[in-house]
């Protein structure tokens, strides 16, 4: 029998090409009844009874993701995750956890703040100094997500911020200015 474990939650099994078959049964009433039927000759496994090879992959839920990436799952955190699951899509929660792990900020409050800002302000993907805005209504799992250009508060021709109006200093994680946004020169002239 060819058997290979792909991951702890995935197994692929195929029947052997020879006539000899190895059968495995659970130690349960049904399994014991099947063994007894084979011993008495009442049941004989045929070629049609063996199922085709199958592959099943179990996708982790948000509770498993939290435990694997953030920390232990306490009753308070479990309640917060249930609440978040009713408000946000599973994809958003998974992405927010991934961002928290990437930024090495393994706290639920950080993840919740990401989700809240996505819900209130929309999601942004930044590439090549241009921002794409994902509408607030895209929290549903619809495949037809429309992207619209985001016009930031700054000058769209600004080489520093690309029109966003804000800059983030590149400082080490422990620095007091880490993660802070500063107003760009193009935005300062607009404010004054």
Secondary structure, 3 states (H helix, E strand, C coil): CEEEEEECCEEEEECCCCCCCCCCCCCCHHHHHHHHHHHHCCCCCCHHHCCCCCCCCCCCCHHHHHHHHCCCCCHHHHHHHHHHHHHCCHHHHHHHHHHHHHCCCCCHHHHHHHHHHHHHHCEEEEECCEEEEECHHHHCCCCCCCEEECCCCCCCCCCCCCCCCEEECCCCCCCCCCCCEEECHHHHHHHC
